[in-house]
Amino acid sequence: MPDPLLSVERLTTIFDAGSRSVVAANEVSFHIQRGETLGLVGESGSGKSVTAFSIIRLVQPPGRIAGGRVMFQGRDLVSLPEDEIRKVRGAGIGFIFQEPMAALNPVMRVGHHIAEALRVHGLAARASARARAIDLLRAVRIVDAERRVDDYPHQLSGGMRQRVMIAIALACRPPLVIADEPTTALDVTVQAQILDLLRDMKQEFGISLLLITHDLGVIAETADRVAIMYAGRIVEQGPVREIFRHPAHPYTRGLLESIPGGAAGSRLKAIDGAVPNLASLPPGCSFGPRCARHMPQCDRAFPDVTHVGTAHTVRCFLHSVTHRGGTEAAASDGEPRPAGPGA
């Protein structure tokens, strides 16, 4: 396998809260190959956005990166000086923020937002930046781009503002784009349009994509691989098709079973309980109190990574060689299968 474009290795981000520290991202590890889309999935509060902001070093105090590496194009972003990481943001890694109205300056025309990204990285002079901004607005399918380039954010619809955010993220043609919940607060039709646009832009610009969402339907349509996050940790990751067909972690199974689409009139299945407070996590496996297959060892330690298929890993004692005597627990179809080698 070629060297990944992005390799996140045991990334840990902590928020200092008085006399105690809250671990929001706990030894998070994943990689993204060139041209690949990785989906990062989890309930609200699981640490997805903190992980994304940590990658580009935008975590604000009292948050801080406490450990790990973020290797991008041969450099560790965690240890880069501030002036060097600024060159990476935008030119190396584009970012599509969750709330366009919060990310866009309300007194700055949308064309100026795009032009600023180009000028900061020395990719366009002031005279040509406006023309480039119009071209980018056309690329993200904003109708009448020549007029809209002079609009303010409040003059655009939610879907158009998100398209502007995509244009800004793509302005410098970065090899990687991080999209943090890009379809939040949009209606279903506009969501589909934005996802189609992201897929087309990925092909046209040849970018890799880290797509953060809580919607497994979005992942099924868009991603090549998926990482499932719970209470600050990655609990399962692998190819989308493999995980959808053979989910190994009880949390992943619960998420898939909660997707609407069953028989008419049937009740939706839900995962009992709620995501724990990161400041007071239960001992051992964080999902233990909500898990229908809870075992005594789940209260004693957090499970190590176990391989359960080709490029498919899980952190669950149901699949641990040590705790299962060399065989895995029953898979989603109820049949046991041999355990893969431990990580």
Buried (B, 14 or more C-beta within 10 A) or exposed (E): EEEBBBBBBEBBBBBEEEEEBBBBBBBBBBBBBBBBBBBBBBBEBBBBBBBBBBBBBEBEEEBBBBEBBBBBEEBEBBEBEEEEBBEBBBBBBBBBBBBBEEBBEEEEBBBBBBBBBBBBBEBBEEEEBBBBBBEBBBBBBBEEBEEBBEBBBEEBEBBBBBBBBBBBBBBBEBBBBBBBBBBBEBEEEBBBBBBEBBBEBBEEBEBBBBBBBBBBEBBBBBBBBBBBBBBBBBBBBBBBEBBBEBBBBBBBBBBBBEEEEEEEEEEEEEBEEEBBEBEEBBEBBBBBBBBEEBBEBBEEEBBBBBBBBEEBBBBBBBBBBEBBEEEBBEBEEEEEBEBBEEE
